Every structure is written in structure tokens, then in C-alpha cells.
Amino acid sequence: MEELINKADTFLVDVRTPAEVAEVAVPGAVNIPLDTLPANLGRFKEAQGAVVVFCRSGARSESAKNWLLQNGVSEVYNAGGYPSVLAIKN
């Protein structure tokens, strides 16, 4: 997962709420909250590389991964909670 998260073309997406991201942000991640995935589906389909999603604990990002796969995004991975992603990015 570390190699994937650090790849230049990976679309790294934080599905937490903006309030959660304001407390602790992960460098290089784009905030697209879970409840806004349908409105942002095009951004995922336009991604050049793999899509890696994460949240606080991994539950919302698992939901996001499953929804994206069901809606035509082919390469999606759940990185779990932001602490592990933050450790990789730092």
C-alpha cells in the first residue's frame, strides 16, 4: 500500500467530513466526503492512476471503495484510517 499511496498518479481521496479534515489533513489527499461521491463520480473516472480512499477508521472508505467499484471505477483500494496514510506520507 505504501508504494501505491506514494505513486505520482494515484488519486488519494480522504472521504472524511471537511470538519474532520480541518483537524488533521493528509498531504496530497483530496477531500471528497463520502456523501458527495455521486456528485464527484466523474473525478474518479478521470483519474489517471489507481484510486486510494481512506477515512478515520476504514469503515467509510470501505463503503466508498465498494460504491466506486459498483459505479464503474475499476482500480480502487481502501487504505483504512488516516493515521496509517499519514505515517506513509510523512
Z-matrix of the N, CA and C atoms (Angstrom, degrees):
N
C 1 1.458
C 2 1.531 1 110.38
N 3 1.335 2 117.00 1 -34.89
C 4 1.466 3 120.23 2 -178.77
C 5 1.527 4 111.64 3 -58.59
N 6 1.326 5 116.40 4 -46.08
C 7 1.465 6 120.45 5 179.83
C 8 1.528 7 110.58 6 -61.95
N 9 1.315 8 116.40 7 -42.54
C 10 1.463 9 121.25 8 -179.59
C 11 1.532 10 111.23 9 -64.34
N 12 1.311 11 117.14 10 -44.19
C 13 1.467 12 121.34 11 -179.61
C 14 1.526 13 111.07 12 -62.84
N 15 1.317 14 117.16 13 -35.28
C 16 1.462 15 121.06 14 -177.09
C 17 1.521 16 114.58 15 -88.70
N 18 1.335 17 118.64 16 -4.33
C 19 1.467 18 120.45 17 177.46
C 20 1.526 19 109.83 18 -65.89
N 21 1.320 20 115.47 19 139.79
C 22 1.468 21 120.84 20 -176.39
C 23 1.523 22 113.17 21 -61.84
N 24 1.331 23 117.63 22 -33.11
C 25 1.469 24 119.22 23 -175.86
C 26 1.528 25 114.20 24 -94.79
N 27 1.322 26 117.83 25 5.22
C 28 1.466 27 120.59 26 177.39
C 29 1.527 28 109.76 27 -72.82
N 30 1.327 29 116.06 28 133.71
C 31 1.463 30 122.45 29 176.01
C 32 1.523 31 106.03 30 -91.68
N 33 1.329 32 116.64 31 100.06
C 34 1.456 33 123.61 32 -175.96
C 35 1.527 34 108.61 33 -92.75
N 36 1.332 35 116.13 34 117.36
C 37 1.464 36 120.73 35 -171.65
C 38 1.525 37 111.47 36 -124.32
N 39 1.322 38 114.71 37 125.88
C 40 1.457 39 123.71 38 175.81
C 41 1.527 40 107.15 39 -94.70
N 42 1.328 41 117.61 40 114.86
C 43 1.467 42 120.57 41 -177.47
C 44 1.533 43 112.90 42 -94.32
N 45 1.336 44 116.86 43 12.16
C 46 1.463 45 120.16 44 175.68
C 47 1.532 46 109.93 45 -72.87
N 48 1.318 47 116.16 46 169.64
C 49 1.466 48 121.06 47 177.64
C 50 1.530 49 109.61 48 -72.26
N 51 1.337 50 116.98 49 157.95
C 52 1.467 51 119.31 50 176.45
C 53 1.533 52 112.77 51 -56.79
N 54 1.325 53 117.73 52 -35.49
C 55 1.465 54 120.68 53 178.76
C 56 1.527 55 110.95 54 -63.65
N 57 1.327 56 117.04 55 -40.01
C 58 1.464 57 120.37 56 177.82
C 59 1.525 58 110.95 57 -66.64
N 60 1.320 59 116.45 58 -41.11
C 61 1.464 60 121.00 59 -179.89
C 62 1.527 61 110.29 60 -66.00
N 63 1.340 62 117.52 61 -34.89
C 64 1.466 63 121.12 62 178.69
C 65 1.525 64 111.44 63 -61.87
N 66 1.328 65 116.86 64 -29.43
C 67 1.466 66 120.93 65 178.60
C 68 1.523 67 111.39 66 -74.77
N 69 1.323 68 117.17 67 -45.47
C 70 1.471 69 122.74 68 179.85
C 71 1.520 70 108.14 69 -146.41
N 72 1.325 71 116.20 70 112.13
C 73 1.463 72 120.88 71 178.88
C 74 1.525 73 109.63 72 -102.66
N 75 1.313 74 116.09 73 148.88
C 76 1.464 75 122.44 74 177.45
C 77 1.528 76 107.66 75 -102.81
N 78 1.334 77 117.84 76 122.06
C 79 1.462 78 120.64 77 -179.46
C 80 1.529 79 112.07 78 -57.01
N 81 1.323 80 115.39 79 134.02
C 82 1.459 81 120.75 80 177.19
C 83 1.515 82 115.33 81 85.76
N 84 1.324 83 117.09 82 -5.29
C 85 1.468 84 120.18 83 -179.35
C 86 1.524 85 110.63 84 -92.43
N 87 1.326 86 115.15 85 148.18
C 88 1.457 87 122.66 86 175.45
C 89 1.527 88 107.13 87 -102.90
N 90 1.330 89 116.66 88 133.20
C 91 1.462 90 120.17 89 179.20
C 92 1.525 91 110.12 90 -89.32
N 93 1.332 92 115.45 91 112.38
C 94 1.465 93 122.41 92 172.82
C 95 1.529 94 105.39 93 -129.74
N 96 1.341 95 117.29 94 94.18
C 97 1.463 96 120.44 95 -176.95
C 98 1.530 97 112.42 96 -55.16
N 99 1.312 98 115.23 97 148.00
C 100 1.462 99 122.10 98 -177.08
C 101 1.524 100 112.42 99 -49.36
N 102 1.330 101 117.21 100 -43.70
C 103 1.466 102 119.28 101 -176.31
C 104 1.529 103 113.70 102 -73.25
N 105 1.323 104 117.89 103 -3.97
C 106 1.469 105 120.54 104 178.00
C 107 1.530 106 112.27 105 -108.25
N 108 1.323 107 117.86 106 7.14
C 109 1.469 108 120.02 107 -179.38
C 110 1.525 109 112.94 108 -55.46
N 111 1.341 110 119.70 109 -46.90
C 112 1.468 111 118.13 110 -178.75
C 113 1.527 112 113.17 111 -57.26
N 114 1.324 113 117.00 112 -39.75
C 115 1.465 114 120.56 113 -179.46
C 116 1.525 115 112.16 114 -70.92
N 117 1.323 116 117.15 115 -19.18
C 118 1.462 117 121.87 116 -176.84
C 119 1.524 118 113.65 117 -111.30
N 120 1.319 119 117.90 118 12.53
C 121 1.465 120 121.22 119 -176.33
C 122 1.527 121 112.06 120 -54.01
N 123 1.306 122 117.29 121 -39.05
C 124 1.461 123 120.87 122 -179.84
C 125 1.513 124 113.07 123 -58.98
N 126 1.319 125 117.73 124 -36.55
C 127 1.468 126 121.30 125 178.68
C 128 1.522 127 110.86 126 -62.62
N 129 1.318 128 116.56 127 -37.57
C 130 1.463 129 120.44 128 179.47
C 131 1.522 130 110.89 129 -71.43
N 132 1.323 131 116.55 130 -40.82
C 133 1.466 132 120.19 131 -178.90
C 134 1.522 133 111.86 132 -69.12
N 135 1.331 134 117.76 133 -24.06
C 136 1.458 135 122.16 134 178.77
C 137 1.527 136 112.90 135 -86.18
N 138 1.317 137 117.78 136 -6.89
C 139 1.467 138 120.95 137 -178.14
C 140 1.525 139 110.25 138 -58.78
N 141 1.322 140 116.23 139 136.44
C 142 1.461 141 121.96 140 -178.81
C 143 1.528 142 111.98 141 -77.11
N 144 1.315 143 116.81 142 -32.22
C 145 1.462 144 120.82 143 -178.34
C 146 1.514 145 111.26 144 -120.16
N 147 1.312 146 114.57 145 -157.94
C 148 1.461 147 120.79 146 179.12
C 149 1.525 148 110.38 147 -67.73
N 150 1.318 149 115.31 148 154.77
C 151 1.462 150 122.31 149 174.47
C 152 1.525 151 106.75 150 -104.39
N 153 1.330 152 116.30 151 126.98
C 154 1.460 153 121.79 152 176.53
C 155 1.521 154 107.23 153 -120.31
N 156 1.331 155 116.24 154 121.43
C 157 1.460 156 121.49 155 -179.13
C 158 1.523 157 110.09 156 -111.08
N 159 1.330 158 115.37 157 149.91
C 160 1.464 159 120.71 158 176.13
C 161 1.521 160 108.83 159 -151.89
N 162 1.333 161 115.97 160 164.97
C 163 1.467 162 121.66 161 179.24
C 164 1.523 163 108.42 162 -145.34
N 165 1.316 164 118.61 163 -142.38
C 166 1.458 165 121.07 164 178.69
C 167 1.523 166 111.40 165 -81.83
N 168 1.331 167 116.25 166 -45.59
C 169 1.462 168 119.56 167 -174.50
C 170 1.520 169 114.23 168 -124.08
N 171 1.320 170 117.20 169 -15.98
C 172 1.464 171 121.15 170 -177.87
C 173 1.515 172 114.09 171 113.73
N 174 1.328 173 118.17 172 -13.62
C 175 1.471 174 120.69 173 -178.05
C 176 1.526 175 111.90 174 -72.23
N 177 1.327 176 116.97 175 -49.88
C 178 1.474 177 119.42 176 179.44
C 179 1.522 178 110.97 177 -66.25
N 180 1.326 179 116.73 178 -36.70
C 181 1.466 180 118.45 179 179.74
C 182 1.525 181 111.08 180 -69.10
N 183 1.313 182 118.35 181 -29.42
C 184 1.471 183 120.59 182 174.40
C 185 1.528 184 109.50 183 -67.07
N 186 1.331 185 116.62 184 -41.90
C 187 1.468 186 120.22 185 175.98
C 188 1.521 187 110.45 186 -62.14
N 189 1.326 188 116.42 187 -42.80
C 190 1.467 189 120.95 188 179.04
C 191 1.523 190 110.67 189 -62.29
N 192 1.321 191 116.80 190 -45.49
C 193 1.471 192 121.06 191 179.53
C 194 1.522 193 110.40 192 -58.18
N 195 1.311 194 116.69 193 -49.04
C 196 1.466 195 120.57 194 -178.80
C 197 1.520 196 111.64 195 -62.64
N 198 1.331 197 117.54 196 -42.13
C 199 1.461 198 121.12 197 179.71
C 200 1.527 199 110.30 198 -64.07
N 201 1.322 200 116.97 199 -44.60
C 202 1.467 201 120.67 200 -179.67
C 203 1.526 202 111.20 201 -63.10
N 204 1.327 203 117.07 202 -42.63
C 205 1.470 204 120.13 203 177.96
C 206 1.529 205 110.75 204 -61.79
N 207 1.327 206 117.07 205 -41.88
C 208 1.469 207 121.44 206 179.45
C 209 1.524 208 112.30 207 -67.40
N 210 1.332 209 116.42 208 -19.61
C 211 1.461 210 120.62 209 -176.92
C 212 1.524 211 113.17 210 -110.21
N 213 1.327 212 115.95 211 24.99
C 214 1.454 213 120.29 212 168.35
C 215 1.509 214 118.20 213 93.73
N 216 1.316 215 118.44 214 5.56
C 217 1.466 216 120.19 215 175.22
C 218 1.529 217 106.02 216 -90.77
N 219 1.329 218 116.67 217 118.60
C 220 1.464 219 119.25 218 -166.62
C 221 1.523 220 116.27 219 -86.33
N 222 1.318 221 118.54 220 -31.44
C 223 1.467 222 119.37 221 -175.49
C 224 1.524 223 109.39 222 -118.97
N 225 1.334 224 115.89 223 91.53
C 226 1.462 225 122.02 224 -176.21
C 227 1.523 226 108.92 225 -128.12
N 228 1.327 227 115.71 226 135.13
C 229 1.460 228 121.56 227 -179.79
C 230 1.521 229 109.73 228 -129.21
N 231 1.331 230 116.17 229 145.69
C 232 1.454 231 122.54 230 176.22
C 233 1.525 232 107.86 231 -100.33
N 234 1.332 233 116.32 232 115.99
C 235 1.464 234 120.97 233 179.11
C 236 1.522 235 111.90 234 -88.74
N 237 1.324 236 117.49 235 -0.93
C 238 1.460 237 120.45 236 177.54
C 239 1.516 238 112.43 237 84.81
N 240 1.325 239 115.71 238 -136.24
C 241 1.459 240 121.19 239 -176.86
C 242 1.516 241 113.36 240 -86.89
N 243 1.333 242 115.14 241 154.53
C 244 1.461 243 119.76 242 -176.87
C 245 1.527 244 114.11 243 -61.33
N 246 1.345 245 121.43 244 -29.64
C 247 1.464 246 118.01 245 -179.86
C 248 1.537 247 113.28 246 -58.18
N 249 1.321 248 117.02 247 -39.13
C 250 1.469 249 119.06 248 179.85
C 251 1.524 250 110.90 249 -70.98
N 252 1.325 251 117.58 250 -37.10
C 253 1.469 252 120.96 251 178.04
C 254 1.525 253 109.51 252 -67.68
N 255 1.312 254 117.09 253 -42.51
C 256 1.458 255 122.12 254 179.00
C 257 1.529 256 110.88 255 -61.34
N 258 1.319 257 116.94 256 -40.17
C 259 1.467 258 120.84 257 178.33
C 260 1.526 259 111.21 258 -63.19
N 261 1.322 260 116.99 259 -37.37
C 262 1.467 261 121.21 260 178.95
C 263 1.524 262 110.30 261 -70.27
N 264 1.333 263 117.44 262 -40.45
C 265 1.463 264 121.69 263 -176.64
C 266 1.528 265 112.74 264 -74.25
N 267 1.319 266 118.10 265 -21.19
C 268 1.478 267 120.73 266 -178.07
C 269 1.492 268 113.08 267 -92.92
